[in-house]
């Protein structure tokens, strides 16, 4: 049976307790692994991260590009807009890709974003 592949924007988010390069690396890779295991992604077009203003020690896009050797994929990282009562230490991702599934993933404190 042939799958119906479409262009999707697959979203996800995670949180960190401390702004350290080690924790950012761990959480970004955990998020990436969860998203890719829950989706049938055939081609990644681009990846956009956003981080809250309290995350400064490491760019999450750098984690994927260097750790997974994804040099051919365009990455971008933006600063998240700040609103009253916005959660802190949140890393969000939007993966523009071809997939047959649009399953979003929210981990740790970021799971509260979807309630």
C-alpha positions in Angstrom: 0.0 0.0 0.0 1.4 3.4 -1.0 1.6 6.1 1.7 0.4 9.6 1.0 3.4 11.9 1.6 2.6 15.6 1.9 4.5 18.6 3.1 3.9 19.1 6.8 5.1 21.4 9.6 5.8 19.1 12.5 6.1 20.9 15.8 7.7 19.9 19.0 9.1 21.5 22.2 11.1 20.6 25.2 12.4 22.4 28.3 15.6 22.6 30.3 16.1 23.3 34.0 19.4 25.0 33.6 21.0 26.8 30.6 23.9 24.5 30.0 25.3 23.2 26.7 25.2 19.6 28.0 21.5 19.8 28.9 20.5 21.6 25.7 22.3 18.9 23.7 20.6 16.1 25.6 17.1 17.6 25.3 17.4 18.6 21.6 18.5 15.1 20.7 15.8 13.5 22.8 13.2 15.7 21.1 14.6 15.0 17.7 14.6 11.2 18.3 11.0 11.3 19.6 9.8 13.3 16.6 11.5 11.1 14.1 10.3 7.9 15.8 6.7 9.1 15.8 6.6 10.4 12.2 7.3 8.9 8.8 9.6 11.6 7.6 11.0 11.0 4.1 12.6 14.4 3.4 13.5 17.3 5.6 13.1 20.7 3.9 14.1 23.0 6.7 14.2 23.2 10.5 13.4 26.3 12.6 14.1 26.5 16.3 12.9 29.1 18.7 14.2 29.6 22.3 13.1 31.7 25.2 15.4 34.6 26.0 16.9 32.8 29.0 18.6 30.2 26.8 22.0 31.5 25.6 24.7 28.8 26.1 24.1 26.8 22.9 22.1 27.2 19.7 19.9 24.1 19.3 20.3 24.1 15.6 24.0 23.6 16.1 23.3 20.5 18.1 21.6 18.8 15.2 23.8 20.1 12.5 27.0 18.9 14.2 25.8 15.9 16.1 23.8 14.3 13.3 25.9 15.7 10.4 22.9 17.5 8.8 24.9 20.1 6.9 22.7 20.0 3.8 19.5 21.0 5.7 18.8 24.7 6.2 18.5 25.5 10.0 17.4 28.7 11.7 17.1 29.7 15.4 15.0 32.6 16.5 14.3 34.2 19.8 10.9 33.5 21.2 8.5 36.4 21.7 7.9 37.2 25.4 4.4 37.5 26.7 3.0 37.7 30.2 3.2 34.4 32.0 5.1 32.7 29.2 7.0 29.6 30.3 10.8 29.9 30.6 13.6 27.7 29.3 11.6 26.4 26.4 13.1 25.1 23.1 10.6 24.8 20.2 11.1 23.3 16.8 9.2 23.3 13.5 10.4 20.7 11.0 9.2 21.4 7.5 9.2 18.0 5.8 7.6 15.4 3.5 5.9 12.9 5.7 2.8 10.8 5.9 2.3 11.7 9.5 2.0 15.1 11.4 2.6 13.9 15.0 3.7 16.7 17.3 5.9 16.0 20.4 6.1 18.0 23.6 8.4 16.9 26.3 9.1 17.8 30.0 7.7 21.1 31.1 6.9 21.9 27.4 4.1 19.3 27.6 2.1 21.9 29.4 2.1 24.1 26.2 -0.5 21.8 24.6 -3.0 21.6 27.4 
